[in-house]
Amino acid sequence: MTVPPGTERVGIVGGGIIGLAIARALALTGGFDVTVLEKERRVAAHQTGHNSGVVHAGLYYQPGSLKAILCARGRELTRDYCRDRALPYRELGKLVVAVTPEEVPRLDEIERRARANGVPDLARIGPERMLELERHVAGVGAVHSPHTAVVDFAAIAEAMASDVRGAGGRVLLGAEVVGVSAGERTTAVATTAGSHTFDRLIVCAGLQSDLVARLVGASPSPRILPFRGEYWTLEPSRAELVRGMIYPVPDPRFPFLGVHFTRGVYDDVHVGPNAVPALAREGYGWGNVSLRDTFGSLMWPGAPALFRRHWRMGAREILASLLKPLYYRQAREFVPELRPSDLVEKAHAGVRAQAWSADGSLLDDFAVDQVGSVTLLRNAPSPAATSSMAIAEYVLREHLGVPVREG
Ligand SMILES: Cc1cc2nc3c(=O)[nH]c(=O)nc-3n(C[C@H](O)[C@H](O)[C@H](O)COP(=O)(O)OP(=O)(O)OC[C@H]3O[C@@H](n4cnc5c(N)ncnc54)[C@H](O)[C@@H]3O)c2cc1C
């Protein structure tokens, strides 16, 4: 395809919310011919379409980290985008609840980080105020973030895809990238639906990001360790048990937030997600097994260290995944009125793309690498959906040298 002189051809691997946010930002900037290559027949088919739908306000993250900075900016951009596109955005607010006095020092640390991160209108509250906000919650204290919101990230991703097309870009579905050959000036990309030549390539392949990085010739580390998060649906007649979001105080040794209650944007209430090692990168249930993925994880140099560090937590999560009474017991800690029969069915599950170093550590912050003219998103777990539009600004500014309008 011929493009006007001076136009840069940019290929983006992955039609999740990160790839689409970057594609949209480039397409709207002008001067770029943008093509998104997505292996599935629809956008948002993996993490973007299988998550909690929470627009995080930035409570947890290490102050100064990319997560802290881009989550705060991303929340504002997402709120404005939803308003402009008439997409649902509901500020239902969130409580992070210390159930026992032993959890209070960890809650103090969350409060300290949240204040350092400038979380708007944050409040430290006691049991009385907690009960005003959430009538069925139990605990000794909480942090309240009133602007934490819920959205439909898949709908946002679809709107972004339509913006890309509207600005003259392409979102090609069913186009799995199977080969990349980076030359001095251009990069040739082979897909299952034809070949392309780009001046720049940006890889936002989520659960497959390390495999696509290998195609590019980048280091195989960090590897992606898939962690499934399973949700239970709350019986609709009992949905009044939860008004907004109720979260535990997270375990700082683990990069996940713990099983929580979330009232979704369409008023369904779900409980989850847990965090169990998935047996395939796209392993949405125990029946989805990939020997290549599982064997690859077991053989990874970091596996013994990770196992030593987290086997207790891992065993607990696996048992709670297999035995509903254990899952129920975790959830009931915050909402004592919850009955086993209130958890009606295992709803959806999502698989997190968690980057994992060869030394066994799980990467905490977002990670973006540059290999020649190829930009690689190597770690974009939660809150990356919240942060997607800010990640797009960051990638444009820091990796493509494109000035971003402040606004
Ligand atoms: C259970 C769970 C709960 C979460 N909750 C939240 C939350 O409440 N709030 C929040 O902000 N974040 C949350 N997250 C994180 C958030 O969903 C992700 O950070 C975000 O969706 C990442 O977007 P992505 O575009 O990088 O990845 P994805 O959405 O996974 O997209 C990657 C895309 O790349 C495509 N792809 C892969 N390989 C190839 C290839 N070779 N060729 C072409 N295409 C390819 C895939 O098909 C996929 O569509 C959650 C995640 C999970 C799993």
The ligand as a Gaussian input file, in Angstrom:
#p B3LYP/6-31G(d) Opt

LIG

0 1
 C       -8.604000     -11.119000      36.081000
 C       -8.121000      -9.760000      35.705000
 C       -8.611000      -8.634000      36.352000
 C       -8.140000      -7.363000      36.023000
 N       -8.747000      -6.272000      36.550000
 C       -8.364000      -5.032000      36.140000
 C       -9.063000      -3.885000      36.575000
 O      -10.062000      -3.974000      37.281000
 N       -8.593000      -2.672000      36.199000
 C       -7.483000      -2.533000      35.398000
 O       -7.088000      -1.405000      35.110000
 N       -6.839000      -3.620000      34.916000
 C       -7.273000      -4.853000      35.250000
 N       -6.661000      -5.955000      34.748000
 C       -5.518000      -5.791000      33.849000
 C       -5.960000      -5.402000      32.442000
 O       -7.025000      -6.188000      31.984000
 C       -4.737000      -5.566000      31.524000
 O       -3.661000      -4.889000      32.108000
 C       -4.994000      -4.953000      30.135000
 O       -6.187000      -5.443000      29.592000
 C       -3.819000      -5.285000      29.243000
 O       -4.162000      -4.934000      27.937000
 P       -3.284000      -5.470000      26.724000
 O       -3.785000      -4.788000      25.522000
 O       -1.849000      -5.332000      27.094000
 O       -3.532000      -7.041000      26.709000
 P       -4.695000      -7.921000      26.055000
 O       -6.031000      -7.353000      26.315000
 O       -4.467000      -9.316000      26.532000
 O       -4.427000      -7.803000      24.509000
 C       -3.338000      -8.411000      23.862000
 C       -3.823000      -8.801000      22.493000
 O       -2.720000      -9.262000      21.721000
 C       -3.207000     -10.259000      20.856000
 N       -2.059000     -11.058000      20.375000
 C       -1.244000     -11.844000      21.116000
 N       -0.314000     -12.411000      20.337000
 C       -0.541000     -11.984000      19.073000
 C        0.071000     -12.241000      17.817000
 N        1.135000     -13.070000      17.689000
 N       -0.442000     -11.636000      16.709000
 C       -1.503000     -10.792000      16.803000
 N       -2.143000     -10.539000      17.978000
 C       -1.671000     -11.117000      19.098000
 C       -4.162000     -11.049000      21.744000
 O       -5.071000     -11.838000      21.003000
 C       -4.819000      -9.936000      22.528000
 O       -6.041000      -9.501000      21.947000
 C       -7.121000      -7.236000      35.042000
 C       -6.633000      -8.367000      34.379000
 C       -7.154000      -9.612000      34.673000
 C       -6.687000     -10.792000      33.885000

